[in-house]
Amino acid sequence: MTLAVISSHEMPMSKAAQNRTWEQFCRSGTNHSGRAGTLPYIIRRCEQEGIPYELKAWPGRGYYIKKGEPL
């Protein structure tokens, strides 16, 4: 199953920005997005790579995603 990720706040990202965002997520294991600007990209990439993740959402305040534990 593939998750469809849509955000009205998704930032258009250049290929370089996507690479930097993904590399930062891989290094730190986390990503925070105040308005869910980069969140859809990280979720789609985790889905493509088969990386489990945990998502915490505080609508109107921010979103936090981190690598999850393999099942």
All heavy atoms as TSV, in Angstrom:
chain	resi	resn	atom	element	x	y	z
A	1	MET	N	N	0.841	-1.171	0.000
A	1	MET	CA	C	0.000	0.000	0.000
A	1	MET	C	C	0.889	1.238	0.000
A	1	MET	O	O	1.882	1.295	0.704
A	1	MET	CB	C	-0.885	-0.007	1.249
A	1	MET	CG	C	-1.742	1.232	1.342
A	1	MET	SD	S	-2.970	1.195	2.656
A	1	MET	CE	C	-1.972	1.410	4.099
A	2	THR	N	N	0.508	2.238	-0.786
A	2	THR	CA	C	1.241	3.492	-0.828
A	2	THR	C	C	0.361	4.587	-0.259
A	2	THR	O	O	-0.814	4.690	-0.604
A	2	THR	CB	C	1.636	3.847	-2.276
A	2	THR	OG1	O	2.449	2.793	-2.784
A	2	THR	CG2	C	2.399	5.157	-2.323
A	3	LEU	N	N	0.933	5.389	0.602
A	3	LEU	CA	C	0.225	6.491	1.224
A	3	LEU	C	C	0.216	7.694	0.289
A	3	LEU	O	O	1.249	8.074	-0.248
A	3	LEU	CB	C	0.931	6.865	2.538
A	3	LEU	CG	C	0.363	8.012	3.345
A	3	LEU	CD1	C	-1.029	7.646	3.850
A	3	LEU	CD2	C	1.282	8.318	4.512
A	4	ALA	N	N	-0.936	8.275	0.058
A	4	ALA	CA	C	-1.030	9.498	-0.746
A	4	ALA	C	C	-0.842	10.685	0.204
A	4	ALA	O	O	-1.571	10.827	1.169
A	4	ALA	CB	C	-2.379	9.586	-1.443
A	5	VAL	N	N	0.147	11.502	-0.072
A	5	VAL	CA	C	0.469	12.615	0.804
A	5	VAL	C	C	0.209	13.920	0.075
A	5	VAL	O	O	0.796	14.175	-0.973
A	5	VAL	CB	C	1.951	12.566	1.243
A	5	VAL	CG1	C	2.256	13.705	2.186
A	5	VAL	CG2	C	2.264	11.234	1.884
A	6	ILE	N	N	-0.692	14.722	0.646
A	6	ILE	CA	C	-1.019	16.011	0.054
A	6	ILE	C	C	-1.023	17.051	1.167
A	6	ILE	O	O	-1.561	16.822	2.239
A	6	ILE	CB	C	-2.404	15.965	-0.618
A	6	ILE	CG1	C	-2.432	14.923	-1.719
A	6	ILE	CG2	C	-2.780	17.338	-1.167
A	6	ILE	CD1	C	-3.806	14.655	-2.275
A	7	SER	N	N	-0.404	18.181	0.905
A	7	SER	CA	C	-0.408	19.291	1.851
A	7	SER	C	C	-0.569	20.585	1.072
A	7	SER	O	O	0.140	20.806	0.091
A	7	SER	CB	C	0.891	19.334	2.659
A	7	SER	OG	O	0.974	20.549	3.381
A	8	SER	N	N	-1.475	21.420	1.515
A	8	SER	CA	C	-1.639	22.715	0.839
A	8	SER	C	C	-0.438	23.619	1.097
A	8	SER	O	O	-0.282	24.643	0.447
A	8	SER	CB	C	-2.925	23.391	1.315
A	8	SER	OG	O	-2.880	23.586	2.719
A	9	HIS	N	N	0.428	23.232	2.041
A	9	HIS	CA	C	1.607	24.027	2.387
A	9	HIS	C	C	2.892	23.438	1.823
A	9	HIS	O	O	3.970	23.906	2.154
A	9	HIS	CB	C	1.746	24.158	3.908
A	9	HIS	CG	C	0.582	24.819	4.544
A	9	HIS	ND1	N	0.288	26.142	4.363
A	9	HIS	CD2	C	-0.386	24.330	5.347
A	9	HIS	CE1	C	-0.800	26.452	5.042
A	9	HIS	NE2	N	-1.227	25.365	5.636
A	10	GLU	N	N	2.778	22.382	0.988
A	10	GLU	CA	C	3.992	21.744	0.475
A	10	GLU	C	C	4.829	22.746	-0.314
A	10	GLU	O	O	4.322	23.469	-1.167
A	10	GLU	CB	C	3.650	20.552	-0.414
A	10	GLU	CG	C	4.875	19.803	-0.874
A	10	GLU	CD	C	4.550	18.490	-1.566
A	10	GLU	OE1	O	3.374	18.135	-1.694
A	10	GLU	OE2	O	5.506	17.825	-1.988
A	11	MET	N	N	6.108	22.790	0.029
A	11	MET	CA	C	7.033	23.702	-0.635
A	11	MET	C	C	7.511	23.107	-1.949
A	11	MET	O	O	7.847	21.924	-1.996
A	11	MET	CB	C	8.280	23.921	0.237
A	11	MET	CG	C	8.050	24.665	1.490
A	11	MET	SD	S	9.540	24.857	2.521
A	11	MET	CE	C	10.908	24.287	1.579
A	12	PRO	N	N	7.542	23.920	-3.011
A	12	PRO	CA	C	8.225	23.439	-4.210
A	12	PRO	C	C	9.714	23.345	-3.875
A	12	PRO	O	O	10.276	24.251	-3.274
A	12	PRO	CB	C	7.954	24.520	-5.254
A	12	PRO	CG	C	7.264	25.638	-4.576
A	12	PRO	CD	C	6.992	25.239	-3.168
A	13	MET	N	N	10.323	22.220	-4.186
A	13	MET	CA	C	11.720	22.012	-3.811
A	13	MET	C	C	12.549	21.670	-5.037
A	13	MET	O	O	12.153	20.819	-5.837
A	13	MET	CB	C	11.830	20.869	-2.792
A	13	MET	CG	C	11.139	21.137	-1.479
A	13	MET	SD	S	11.131	19.680	-0.398
A	13	MET	CE	C	12.846	19.600	0.069
A	14	SER	N	N	13.698	22.313	-5.158
A	14	SER	CA	C	14.630	21.963	-6.219
A	14	SER	C	C	15.216	20.590	-5.906
A	14	SER	O	O	15.118	20.094	-4.776
A	14	SER	CB	C	15.759	22.990	-6.295
A	14	SER	OG	O	16.573	22.917	-5.134
A	15	LYS	N	N	15.827	19.984	-6.885
A	15	LYS	CA	C	16.480	18.685	-6.675
A	15	LYS	C	C	17.547	18.794	-5.589
A	15	LYS	O	O	17.675	17.912	-4.742
A	15	LYS	CB	C	17.079	18.196	-7.999
A	15	LYS	CG	C	17.527	16.773	-7.964
A	15	LYS	CD	C	16.322	15.854	-7.847
A	15	LYS	CE	C	16.730	14.433	-8.111
A	15	LYS	NZ	N	15.682	13.494	-7.801
A	16	ALA	N	N	18.298	19.907	-5.578
A	16	ALA	CA	C	19.335	20.111	-4.556
A	16	ALA	C	C	18.705	20.218	-3.167
A	16	ALA	O	O	19.220	19.644	-2.200
A	16	ALA	CB	C	20.146	21.365	-4.868
A	17	ALA	N	N	17.586	20.930	-3.053
A	17	ALA	CA	C	16.912	21.060	-1.760
A	17	ALA	C	C	16.359	19.709	-1.304
A	17	ALA	O	O	16.419	19.377	-0.122
A	17	ALA	CB	C	15.795	22.090	-1.840
A	18	GLN	N	N	15.830	18.934	-2.242
A	18	GLN	CA	C	15.348	17.598	-1.895
A	18	GLN	C	C	16.491	16.747	-1.367
A	18	GLN	O	O	16.338	16.057	-0.353
A	18	GLN	CB	C	14.723	16.926	-3.113
A	18	GLN	CG	C	13.421	17.532	-3.548
A	18	GLN	CD	C	12.901	16.909	-4.832
A	18	GLN	OE1	O	13.567	16.093	-5.477
A	18	GLN	NE2	N	11.700	17.307	-5.221
A	19	ASN	N	N	17.637	16.788	-2.055
A	19	ASN	CA	C	18.793	16.004	-1.613
A	19	ASN	C	C	19.264	16.432	-0.229
A	19	ASN	O	O	19.551	15.586	0.617
A	19	ASN	CB	C	19.937	16.121	-2.620
A	19	ASN	CG	C	19.657	15.382	-3.904
A	19	ASN	OD1	O	18.832	14.473	-3.950
A	19	ASN	ND2	N	20.310	15.786	-4.970
A	20	ARG	N	N	19.346	17.744	0.018
A	20	ARG	CA	C	19.777	18.229	1.336
A	20	ARG	C	C	18.792	17.807	2.424
A	20	ARG	O	O	19.192	17.364	3.500
A	20	ARG	CB	C	19.905	19.754	1.339
A	20	ARG	CG	C	21.145	20.270	0.659
A	20	ARG	CD	C	21.350	21.754	0.917
A	20	ARG	NE	N	20.198	22.572	0.551
A	20	ARG	CZ	C	19.972	23.078	-0.660
A	20	ARG	NH1	N	20.828	22.830	-1.647
A	20	ARG	NH2	N	18.909	23.821	-0.896
A	21	THR	N	N	17.501	17.927	2.138
A	21	THR	CA	C	16.475	17.559	3.117
A	21	THR	C	C	16.555	16.074	3.441
A	21	THR	O	O	16.502	15.669	4.605
A	21	THR	CB	C	15.080	17.933	2.582
A	21	THR	OG1	O	15.037	19.344	2.351
A	21	THR	CG2	C	13.992	17.556	3.555
A	22	TRP	N	N	16.699	15.248	2.400
A	22	TRP	CA	C	16.770	13.800	2.611
A	22	TRP	C	C	18.052	13.415	3.349
A	22	TRP	O	O	18.038	12.596	4.259
A	22	TRP	CB	C	16.662	13.058	1.285
A	22	TRP	CG	C	16.685	11.574	1.470
A	22	TRP	CD1	C	17.665	10.713	1.088
A	22	TRP	CD2	C	15.692	10.775	2.116
A	22	TRP	NE1	N	17.342	9.435	1.442
A	22	TRP	CE2	C	16.132	9.445	2.078
A	22	TRP	CE3	C	14.472	11.054	2.720
A	22	TRP	CZ2	C	15.390	8.398	2.621
A	22	TRP	CZ3	C	13.736	10.008	3.264
A	22	TRP	CH2	C	14.189	8.706	3.208
A	23	GLU	N	N	19.184	14.000	2.961
A	23	GLU	CA	C	20.454	13.696	3.637
A	23	GLU	C	C	20.388	14.073	5.113
A	23	GLU	O	O	20.871	13.334	5.970
A	23	GLU	CB	C	21.603	14.424	2.950
A	23	GLU	CG	C	21.951	13.817	1.600
A	23	GLU	CD	C	22.906	14.672	0.784
A	23	GLU	OE1	O	23.383	15.713	1.279
A	23	GLU	OE2	O	23.172	14.295	-0.375
A	24	GLN	N	N	19.784	15.208	5.413
A	24	GLN	CA	C	19.641	15.633	6.816
A	24	GLN	C	C	18.770	14.642	7.577
A	24	GLN	O	O	19.077	14.258	8.701
A	24	GLN	CB	C	19.044	17.051	6.878
A	24	GLN	CG	C	18.989	17.652	8.270
A	24	GLN	CD	C	17.758	17.246	9.050
A	24	GLN	OE1	O	16.707	16.972	8.500
A	24	GLN	NE2	N	17.910	17.174	10.357
A	25	PHE	N	N	17.685	14.178	6.959
A	25	PHE	CA	C	16.812	13.203	7.606
A	25	PHE	C	C	17.557	11.898	7.848
A	25	PHE	O	O	17.454	11.310	8.924
A	25	PHE	CB	C	15.564	12.953	6.749
A	25	PHE	CG	C	14.628	11.932	7.330
A	25	PHE	CD1	C	13.833	12.249	8.419
A	25	PHE	CD2	C	14.540	10.664	6.783
A	25	PHE	CE1	C	12.971	11.301	8.966
A	25	PHE	CE2	C	13.684	9.716	7.314
A	25	PHE	CZ	C	12.891	10.037	8.411
A	26	CYS	N	N	18.331	11.449	6.867
A	26	CYS	CA	C	19.092	10.202	7.014
A	26	CYS	C	C	20.152	10.317	8.104
A	26	CYS	O	O	20.366	9.369	8.857
A	26	CYS	CB	C	19.731	9.808	5.689
A	26	CYS	SG	S	18.542	9.253	4.464
A	27	ARG	N	N	20.814	11.470	8.195
A	27	ARG	CA	C	21.844	11.669	9.227
A	27	ARG	C	C	21.239	11.755	10.624
A	27	ARG	O	O	21.705	11.110	11.550
A	27	ARG	CB	C	22.625	12.958	8.960
A	27	ARG	CG	C	23.833	12.807	8.113
A	27	ARG	CD	C	24.742	14.029	8.155
A	27	ARG	NE	N	24.041	15.298	8.028
A	27	ARG	CZ	C	23.692	15.871	6.880
A	27	ARG	NH1	N	23.966	15.269	5.738
A	27	ARG	NH2	N	23.072	17.030	6.859
A	28	SER	N	N	20.211	12.566	10.779
A	28	SER	CA	C	19.673	12.821	12.116
A	28	SER	C	C	18.542	11.872	12.486
A	28	SER	O	O	18.258	11.680	13.662
A	28	SER	CB	C	19.173	14.263	12.225
A	28	SER	OG	O	18.029	14.439	11.414
A	29	GLY	N	N	17.863	11.329	11.482
A	29	GLY	CA	C	16.731	10.438	11.747
A	29	GLY	C	C	15.454	11.181	12.063
A	29	GLY	O	O	14.448	10.564	12.411
A	30	THR	N	N	15.457	12.519	11.945
A	30	THR	CA	C	14.270	13.300	12.245
A	30	THR	C	C	14.105	14.445	11.258
A	30	THR	O	O	15.040	14.839	10.577
A	30	THR	CB	C	14.327	13.915	13.660
A	30	THR	OG1	O	15.401	14.858	13.713
A	30	THR	CG2	C	14.518	12.860	14.726
A	31	ASN	N	N	12.890	14.981	11.227
A	31	ASN	CA	C	12.602	16.175	10.439
A	31	ASN	C	C	11.425	16.864	11.087
A	31	ASN	O	O	10.465	16.211	11.497
A	31	ASN	CB	C	12.274	15.809	8.988
A	31	ASN	CG	C	12.016	17.026	8.115
A	31	ASN	OD1	O	10.893	17.490	8.014
A	31	ASN	ND2	N	13.058	17.518	7.493
A	32	HIS	N	N	11.480	18.170	11.213
A	32	HIS	CA	C	10.387	18.962	11.750
A	32	HIS	C	C	9.946	19.938	10.687
A	32	HIS	O	O	10.765	20.522	9.992
A	32	HIS	CB	C	10.824	19.724	13.004
A	32	HIS	CG	C	9.754	20.653	13.487
A	32	HIS	ND1	N	9.711	21.975	13.124
A	32	HIS	CD2	C	8.680	20.439	14.272
A	32	HIS	CE1	C	8.654	22.541	13.678
A	32	HIS	NE2	N	8.010	21.634	14.377
A	33	SER	N	N	8.654	20.115	10.566
A	33	SER	CA	C	8.112	21.033	9.576
A	33	SER	C	C	6.988	21.827	10.223
A	33	SER	O	O	5.970	21.258	10.616
A	33	SER	CB	C	7.589	20.234	8.381
A	33	SER	OG	O	7.131	21.080	7.364
A	34	GLY	N	N	7.181	23.114	10.363
A	34	GLY	CA	C	6.182	23.956	11.011
A	34	GLY	C	C	4.855	23.997	10.285
A	34	GLY	O	O	3.801	23.994	10.902
A	35	ARG	N	N	4.894	24.026	8.958
A	35	ARG	CA	C	3.667	24.086	8.173
A	35	ARG	C	C	3.548	22.914	7.217
A	35	ARG	O	O	2.806	22.981	6.245
A	35	ARG	CB	C	3.614	25.400	7.397
A	35	ARG	CG	C	3.525	26.603	8.313
A	35	ARG	CD	C	3.371	27.895	7.540
A	35	ARG	NE	N	2.132	27.885	6.789
A	35	ARG	CZ	C	1.956	28.532	5.649
A	35	ARG	NH1	N	2.925	29.228	5.110
A	35	ARG	NH2	N	0.802	28.491	5.022
A	36	ALA	N	N	4.256	21.865	7.452
A	36	ALA	CA	C	4.247	20.662	6.608
A	36	ALA	C	C	4.808	20.935	5.222
A	36	ALA	O	O	4.446	20.299	4.255
A	36	ALA	CB	C	2.853	20.049	6.510
A	37	GLY	N	N	5.737	21.881	5.120
A	37	GLY	CA	C	6.322	22.224	3.832
A	37	GLY	C	C	7.167	21.123	3.234
A	37	GLY	O	O	7.114	20.859	2.037
A	38	THR	N	N	7.990	20.460	4.044
A	38	THR	CA	C	8.861	19.389	3.548
A	38	THR	C	C	8.337	18.005	3.917
A	38	THR	O	O	8.825	17.007	3.406
A	38	THR	CB	C	10.286	19.529	4.118
A	38	THR	OG1	O	10.227	19.492	5.542
A	38	THR	CG2	C	10.922	20.831	3.673
A	39	LEU	N	N	7.348	17.942	4.776
A	39	LEU	CA	C	6.824	16.665	5.262
A	39	LEU	C	C	6.379	15.721	4.145
A	39	LEU	O	O	6.758	14.550	4.147
A	39	LEU	CB	C	5.678	16.924	6.239
A	39	LEU	CG	C	5.068	15.705	6.894
A	39	LEU	CD1	C	6.078	15.043	7.824
A	39	LEU	CD2	C	3.822	16.097	7.666
A	40	PRO	N	N	5.592	16.175	3.161
A	40	PRO	CA	C	5.173	15.242	2.108
A	40	PRO	C	C	6.354	14.613	1.365
A	40	PRO	O	O	6.328	13.426	1.044
A	40	PRO	CB	C	4.324	16.114	1.169
A	40	PRO	CG	C	3.809	17.209	2.053
A	40	PRO	CD	C	4.940	17.480	3.014
A	41	TYR	N	N	7.401	15.391	1.122
A	41	TYR	CA	C	8.572	14.843	0.428
A	41	TYR	C	C	9.224	13.747	1.267
A	41	TYR	O	O	9.543	12.670	0.747
A	41	TYR	CB	C	9.586	15.945	0.108
A	41	TYR	CG	C	10.850	15.361	-0.465
A	41	TYR	CD1	C	10.867	14.887	-1.768
A	41	TYR	CD2	C	11.997	15.231	0.298
A	41	TYR	CE1	C	12.006	14.303	-2.297
A	41	TYR	CE2	C	13.137	14.651	-0.221
A	41	TYR	CZ	C	13.138	14.188	-1.512
A	41	TYR	OH	O	14.258	13.596	-2.020
A	42	ILE	N	N	9.419	13.996	2.556
A	42	ILE	CA	C	10.054	13.000	3.437
A	42	ILE	C	C	9.208	11.736	3.507
A	42	ILE	O	O	9.731	10.618	3.404
A	42	ILE	CB	C	10.284	13.575	4.855
A	42	ILE	CG1	C	11.298	14.715	4.815
A	42	ILE	CG2	C	10.720	12.485	5.825
A	42	ILE	CD1	C	12.708	14.287	4.448
A	43	ILE	N	N	7.899	11.875	3.645
A	43	ILE	CA	C	7.030	10.702	3.717
A	43	ILE	C	C	7.089	9.914	2.411
A	43	ILE	O	O	7.237	8.686	2.429
A	43	ILE	CB	C	5.586	11.096	4.061
A	43	ILE	CG1	C	5.520	11.583	5.513
A	43	ILE	CG2	C	4.627	9.924	3.847
A	43	ILE	CD1	C	4.179	12.134	5.931
A	44	ARG	N	N	6.983	10.595	1.273
A	44	ARG	CA	C	7.048	9.879	-0.009
A	44	ARG	C	C	8.378	9.154	-0.165
A	44	ARG	O	O	8.427	8.011	-0.629
A	44	ARG	CB	C	6.828	10.851	-1.169
A	44	ARG	CG	C	5.387	11.248	-1.356
A	44	ARG	CD	C	5.161	11.937	-2.687
A	44	ARG	NE	N	5.889	13.184	-2.803
A	44	ARG	CZ	C	5.405	14.385	-2.467
A	44	ARG	NH1	N	4.188	14.487	-1.978
A	44	ARG	NH2	N	6.135	15.465	-2.622
A	45	ARG	N	N	9.459	9.788	0.232
A	45	ARG	CA	C	10.786	9.167	0.106
A	45	ARG	C	C	10.907	7.961	1.032
A	45	ARG	O	O	11.438	6.921	0.632
A	45	ARG	CB	C	11.854	10.213	0.410
A	45	ARG	CG	C	13.246	9.782	0.100
A	45	ARG	CD	C	13.517	9.717	-1.414
A	45	ARG	NE	N	14.811	9.145	-1.657
A	45	ARG	CZ	C	15.905	9.839	-1.916
A	45	ARG	NH1	N	15.864	11.145	-2.016
A	45	ARG	NH2	N	17.053	9.235	-2.099
A	46	CYS	N	N	10.401	8.067	2.254
A	46	CYS	CA	C	10.415	6.915	3.169
A	46	CYS	C	C	9.619	5.757	2.570
A	46	CYS	O	O	10.049	4.604	2.635
A	46	CYS	CB	C	9.822	7.292	4.530
A	46	CYS	SG	S	10.910	8.268	5.584
A	47	GLU	N	N	8.473	6.072	1.975
A	47	GLU	CA	C	7.657	5.037	1.340
A	47	GLU	C	C	8.430	4.367	0.205
A	47	GLU	O	O	8.427	3.152	0.083
A	47	GLU	CB	C	6.348	5.641	0.813
A	47	GLU	CG	C	5.414	6.141	1.889
A	47	GLU	CD	C	4.642	5.037	2.579
A	47	GLU	OE1	O	4.430	3.972	1.969
A	47	GLU	OE2	O	4.254	5.252	3.736
A	48	GLN	N	N	9.105	5.168	-0.623
A	48	GLN	CA	C	9.864	4.626	-1.756
A	48	GLN	C	C	11.016	3.752	-1.290
A	48	GLN	O	O	11.314	2.724	-1.900
A	48	GLN	CB	C	10.419	5.761	-2.613
A	48	GLN	CG	C	9.389	6.524	-3.368
A	48	GLN	CD	C	9.961	7.778	-4.012
A	48	GLN	OE1	O	11.122	8.121	-3.817
A	48	GLN	NE2	N	9.149	8.477	-4.778
A	49	GLU	N	N	11.682	4.165	-0.220
A	49	GLU	CA	C	12.865	3.457	0.272
A	49	GLU	C	C	12.522	2.320	1.231
A	49	GLU	O	O	13.400	1.576	1.652
A	49	GLU	CB	C	13.803	4.441	0.992
A	49	GLU	CG	C	14.267	5.612	0.154
A	49	GLU	CD	C	15.296	5.218	-0.891
A	49	GLU	OE1	O	16.030	4.237	-0.675
A	49	GLU	OE2	O	15.357	5.906	-1.927
A	50	GLY	N	N	11.242	2.209	1.622
A	50	GLY	CA	C	10.829	1.169	2.560
A	50	GLY	C	C	11.302	1.440	3.982
A	50	GLY	O	O	11.539	0.504	4.749
A	51	ILE	N	N	11.441	2.708	4.336
A	51	ILE	CA	C	11.915	3.092	5.671
A	51	ILE	C	C	10.713	3.360	6.565
A	51	ILE	O	O	9.879	4.215	6.256
A	51	ILE	CB	C	12.809	4.348	5.590
A	51	ILE	CG1	C	14.066	4.031	4.773
A	51	ILE	CG2	C	13.155	4.866	6.979
A	51	ILE	CD1	C	14.922	5.231	4.473
A	52	PRO	N	N	10.593	2.619	7.672
A	52	PRO	CA	C	9.489	2.888	8.586
A	52	PRO	C	C	9.677	4.259	9.239
A	52	PRO	O	O	10.807	4.717	9.429
A	52	PRO	CB	C	9.585	1.766	9.627
A	52	PRO	CG	C	10.968	1.248	9.529
A	52	PRO	CD	C	11.472	1.561	8.152
A	53	TYR	N	N	8.569	4.907	9.568
A	53	TYR	CA	C	8.649	6.227	10.194
A	53	TYR	C	C	7.504	6.409	11.189
A	53	TYR	O	O	6.491	5.716	11.126
A	53	TYR	CB	C	8.618	7.340	9.143
A	53	TYR	CG	C	7.394	7.335	8.264
A	53	TYR	CD1	C	6.246	8.028	8.637
A	53	TYR	CD2	C	7.380	6.628	7.072
A	53	TYR	CE1	C	5.118	8.009	7.837
A	53	TYR	CE2	C	6.271	6.613	6.266
A	53	TYR	CZ	C	5.136	7.304	6.647
A	53	TYR	OH	O	4.023	7.284	5.854
A	54	GLU	N	N	7.693	7.310	12.104
A	54	GLU	CA	C	6.671	7.697	13.063
A	54	GLU	C	C	6.377	9.162	12.838
A	54	GLU	O	O	7.290	9.972	12.701
A	54	GLU	CB	C	7.162	7.485	14.492
A	54	GLU	CG	C	7.444	6.044	14.831
A	54	GLU	CD	C	8.008	5.871	16.233
A	54	GLU	OE1	O	7.723	6.716	17.106
A	54	GLU	OE2	O	8.749	4.910	16.426
A	55	LEU	N	N	5.110	9.508	12.799
A	55	LEU	CA	C	4.695	10.877	12.540
A	55	LEU	C	C	3.886	11.401	13.716
A	55	LEU	O	O	2.962	10.739	14.182
A	55	LEU	CB	C	3.846	10.929	11.268
A	55	LEU	CG	C	3.219	12.269	10.908
A	55	LEU	CD1	C	4.299	13.304	10.610
A	55	LEU	CD2	C	2.285	12.101	9.726
A	56	LYS	N	N	4.263	12.564	14.202
A	56	LYS	CA	C	3.492	13.253	15.238
A	56	LYS	C	C	3.019	14.558	14.625
A	56	LYS	O	O	3.797	15.270	13.994
A	56	LYS	CB	C	4.341	13.527	16.476
A	56	LYS	CG	C	4.734	12.268	17.198
A	56	LYS	CD	C	5.460	12.576	18.465
A	56	LYS	CE	C	5.846	11.272	19.145
A	56	LYS	NZ	N	6.505	11.498	20.414
A	57	ALA	N	N	1.750	14.847	14.785
A	57	ALA	CA	C	1.186	16.054	14.182
A	57	ALA	C	C	0.488	16.903	15.232
A	57	ALA	O	O	-0.267	16.382	16.053
A	57	ALA	CB	C	0.195	15.660	13.089
A	58	TRP	N	N	0.792	18.160	15.191
A	58	TRP	CA	C	0.116	19.161	15.997
A	58	TRP	C	C	-0.438	20.179	15.004
A	58	TRP	O	O	0.226	21.195	14.732
A	58	TRP	CB	C	1.072	19.835	16.982
A	58	TRP	CG	C	1.603	18.910	18.015
A	58	TRP	CD1	C	1.042	18.609	19.219
A	58	TRP	CD2	C	2.818	18.151	17.958
A	58	TRP	NE1	N	1.822	17.706	19.898
A	58	TRP	CE2	C	2.931	17.408	19.139
A	58	TRP	CE3	C	3.829	18.018	16.989
A	58	TRP	CZ2	C	3.996	16.565	19.401
A	58	TRP	CZ3	C	4.878	17.169	17.242
A	58	TRP	CH2	C	4.959	16.460	18.439
A	59	PRO	N	N	-1.604	19.892	14.391
A	59	PRO	CA	C	-2.133	20.780	13.356
A	59	PRO	C	C	-2.143	22.237	13.824
A	59	PRO	O	O	-2.554	22.545	14.939
A	59	PRO	CB	C	-3.545	20.249	13.123
A	59	PRO	CG	C	-3.433	18.791	13.468
A	59	PRO	CD	C	-2.483	18.757	14.643
A	60	GLY	N	N	-1.655	23.071	12.940
A	60	GLY	CA	C	-1.558	24.490	13.251
A	60	GLY	C	C	-0.302	24.862	14.012
A	60	GLY	O	O	0.016	26.034	14.175
A	61	ARG	N	N	0.431	23.858	14.509
A	61	ARG	CA	C	1.644	24.115	15.286
A	61	ARG	C	C	2.882	23.502	14.666
A	61	ARG	O	O	3.967	24.054	14.755
A	61	ARG	CB	C	1.468	23.605	16.708
A	61	ARG	CG	C	0.424	24.388	17.480
A	61	ARG	CD	C	0.286	23.958	18.911
A	61	ARG	NE	N	1.568	23.966	19.595
A	61	ARG	CZ	C	1.835	23.223	20.657
A	61	ARG	NH1	N	0.933	22.410	21.133
A	61	ARG	NH2	N	2.996	23.279	21.232
A	62	GLY	N	N	2.757	22.333	14.089
A	62	GLY	CA	C	3.923	21.704	13.488
A	62	GLY	C	C	3.774	20.201	13.360
A	62	GLY	O	O	2.842	19.604	13.890
A	63	TYR	N	N	4.726	19.633	12.629
A	63	TYR	CA	C	4.746	18.197	12.356
A	63	TYR	C	C	6.157	17.693	12.579
A	63	TYR	O	O	7.124	18.369	12.259
A	63	TYR	CB	C	4.316	17.936	10.906
A	63	TYR	CG	C	2.947	18.487	10.617
A	63	TYR	CD1	C	2.783	19.821	10.265
A	63	TYR	CD2	C	1.833	17.692	10.755
A	63	TYR	CE1	C	1.522	20.343	10.029
A	63	TYR	CE2	C	0.570	18.202	10.522
A	63	TYR	CZ	C	0.417	19.528	10.158
A	63	TYR	OH	O	-0.818	20.044	9.934
A	64	TYR	N	N	6.261	16.490	13.119
A	64	TYR	CA	C	7.553	15.910	13.444
A	64	TYR	C	C	7.558	14.474	12.945
A	64	TYR	O	O	6.643	13.705	13.234
A	64	TYR	CB	C	7.747	15.957	14.964
A	64	TYR	CG	C	9.011	15.326	15.451
A	64	TYR	CD1	C	10.220	16.001	15.386
A	64	TYR	CD2	C	8.997	14.050	15.996
A	64	TYR	CE1	C	11.388	15.423	15.849
A	64	TYR	CE2	C	10.152	13.465	16.461
A	64	TYR	CZ	C	11.343	14.153	16.393
A	64	TYR	OH	O	12.493	13.565	16.845
A	65	ILE	N	N	8.556	14.121	12.166
A	65	ILE	CA	C	8.680	12.763	11.659
A	65	ILE	C	C	10.049	12.227	12.044
A	65	ILE	O	O	11.033	12.959	12.052
A	65	ILE	CB	C	8.469	12.719	10.127
A	65	ILE	CG1	C	8.417	11.283	9.627
A	65	ILE	CG2	C	9.504	13.537	9.397
A	65	ILE	CD1	C	7.957	11.152	8.181
A	66	LYS	N	N	10.069	10.951	12.425
A	66	LYS	CA	C	11.361	10.323	12.725
A	66	LYS	C	C	11.350	8.898	12.217
A	66	LYS	O	O	10.283	8.324	11.979
A	66	LYS	CB	C	11.664	10.356	14.221
A	66	LYS	CG	C	10.799	9.440	15.054
A	66	LYS	CD	C	11.248	9.478	16.512
A	66	LYS	CE	C	10.494	8.449	17.328
A	66	LYS	NZ	N	11.023	8.342	18.670
A	67	LYS	N	N	12.534	8.368	12.012
A	67	LYS	CA	C	12.654	6.990	11.567
A	67	LYS	C	C	12.066	6.081	12.642
A	67	LYS	O	O	12.293	6.266	13.830
A	67	LYS	CB	C	14.114	6.612	11.327
A	67	LYS	CG	C	14.687	7.257	10.091
A	67	LYS	CD	C	16.109	6.785	9.861
A	67	LYS	CE	C	16.707	7.458	8.645
A	67	LYS	NZ	N	18.090	7.048	8.425
A	68	GLY	N	N	11.309	5.090	12.195
A	68	GLY	CA	C	10.700	4.137	13.107
A	68	GLY	C	C	11.544	2.874	13.223
A	68	GLY	O	O	12.520	2.683	12.505
A	69	GLU	N	N	11.117	2.039	14.110
A	69	GLU	CA	C	11.780	0.745	14.310
A	69	GLU	C	C	11.269	-0.244	13.275
A	69	GLU	O	O	10.056	-0.310	13.025
A	69	GLU	CB	C	11.480	0.222	15.713
A	69	GLU	CG	C	12.002	1.105	16.820
A	69	GLU	CD	C	13.521	1.177	16.847
A	69	GLU	OE1	O	14.172	0.151	16.591
A	69	GLU	OE2	O	14.054	2.270	17.103
A	70	PRO	N	N	12.140	-1.029	12.675
A	70	PRO	CA	C	11.670	-2.070	11.748
A	70	PRO	C	C	10.794	-3.065	12.486
A	70	PRO	O	O	11.006	-3.334	13.671
A	70	PRO	CB	C	12.961	-2.740	11.275
A	70	PRO	CG	C	14.089	-1.875	11.710
A	70	PRO	CD	C	13.579	-1.005	12.829
A	71	LEU	N	N	9.809	-3.601	11.800
A	71	LEU	CA	C	8.904	-4.592	12.413
A	71	LEU	C	C	9.533	-5.944	12.442
A	71	LEU	O	O	10.333	-6.331	11.700
A	71	LEU	CB	C	7.588	-4.657	11.651
A	71	LEU	CG	C	6.782	-3.369	11.678
A	71	LEU	CD1	C	5.550	-3.530	10.802
A	71	LEU	CD2	C	6.356	-3.049	13.099
